[in-house]
Amino acid sequence: MTEATQDLLARLAGFTPGPWDAALERGCHGIVASILGDEFNMIALIGNDTDTPDREPMRFANAAIIAAAPDLHRIATEQAAEIARLFDALTTAIATAEAQAKTARDALVECRDDLDAYSQNEYPSDHPVHMRYRQRDYAANPARIALAMIQPTDTSRTDAAITGEQT
């Protein structure tokens, strides 16, 4: 849950509990809560400064949405908690996947280096044929190919053993 969401929910805590009802009458609409017999707790009053019957549907809708505030707050609180739970689960899953990917990458690097070392030992001289064989073996190294697919910038080695260039 973000800090802004937490702040908003904290500011909204402590309001008059629901349910709230809209008391709709032409010209004056009230939002009331805690109705006990003739007693009620007025939450809001939506009054008209002019007699404009054509605006009554909008005023009724405004009163209804204000009356729904406790239910909307409850839903928002539940959703914020669920989003926080999902965010935590996603963060954990990403961390696990990153750790597994690093382990796999490290293993591939070790395999690449072992296969490259084998090729270097098999064709140790700077003779053009040996250099060509090493280049062929390096290019066919499955660990090198896999690393190039998942992290091309980290595996584009251009050292002398691969390119055959004299340094």
Residue pairs with C-beta under 8 A, 6 or more apart in sequence:
1 80
1 81
1 83
1 84
1 87
5 80
9 76
9 77
9 80
12 73
15 69
15 70
15 73
16 33
16 34
16 41
16 43
16 70
17 33
17 34
17 70
18 33
18 69
18 70
18 71
18 74
19 33
19 70
19 71
20 31
20 32
20 33
20 43
20 66
20 67
20 68
20 69
20 70
21 31
21 32
21 33
21 35
21 67
22 29
22 30
22 31
22 60
22 63
22 64
22 66
22 67
23 29
23 30
23 31
23 32
23 63
24 60
24 63
26 53
26 56
27 47
27 48
27 51
28 45
28 46
28 47
28 48
29 45
29 46
29 47
29 59
29 60
29 62
29 63
30 42
30 43
30 44
30 45
30 46
30 63
31 42
31 43
31 44
31 45
31 46
31 63
31 66
31 67
32 40
32 41
32 42
32 43
33 40
33 41
33 43
33 70
34 40
34 41
43 66
43 67
44 63
44 66
46 59
46 62
46 63
46 66
48 55
48 59
101 150
105 147
105 150
105 151
108 143
108 146
108 147
109 143
109 147
111 142
111 143
112 141
112 143
112 144
112 147
112 155
115 137
115 141
115 142
115 143
115 144
116 137
116 138
116 141
116 144
116 161
116 162
119 133
119 134
119 137
119 138
119 141
120 134
120 161
122 133
122 137
123 129
123 130
123 131
123 133
123 134
123 137
124 130
131 164
132 164
134 161
134 162
134 164
135 162
135 163
135 164
138 144
138 161
138 162
144 155
147 154
147 155
148 155
148 156
160 166
160 167
